[in-house]
């Protein structure tokens, strides 16, 4: 059920990073009768994705322009969706409002992504906006428990998944990353600032002899689920295949799947398993 807006709520504001999910949120909201307005972050949001909807491209640190654009269109509810690479302070070039907001975010600017996003959600609330989770608008895109597609992990892959759960939960408690790659109990790579695709490239260069490894993606412990849920899509499958992996395990109920039908088809074609897991229970769907 898409959350409805009150009569004075105005359009749903979407703060859009990269990838297809900003467009999927916009389409889902529009099907439910909501108007939308997209603030597309320059150098990150994809023109083909945001093009069908009312939008404006804005620099990431141009907070004054972002807030004025949202207020001009009467947006009171916001969704933050799509990856944005954190720039260096030297490259931010904030406007006056951006400088004020950066000061309010304070030390969280130097924390991990979850700490920074939690501070951003807090500041947006103080500015009068209500931040919603993208999963509220895309309930059909939340990964479910068990295998998605024809393939499932065997006992060896399940052992790698259990090892990956331990590693990613430790990373998450430090607010470092949401994923890792494990092969035969050996941690090939952990996700940090570079993101999943770059991590998979690195894991591929470190692949060991024998059956391929496993990508594990989880929500960080205590993470605010209104921002930066783990996301996998057909491009993730292609990168996992190129890295020589044999499957992907993701947190059921806490991972957004971009284009789930194409995702499943890609995994079946490349003979990779996709499996939704509950971290406290371990792998589901073991052969």
Order of alpha helices (4+ residues) and beta strands (2+ residues): beta-alpha-beta-alpha-beta-alpha-beta-alpha-alpha-alpha-beta-alpha-beta-alpha-beta-beta-alpha-beta-beta-alpha-beta-beta-alpha-beta
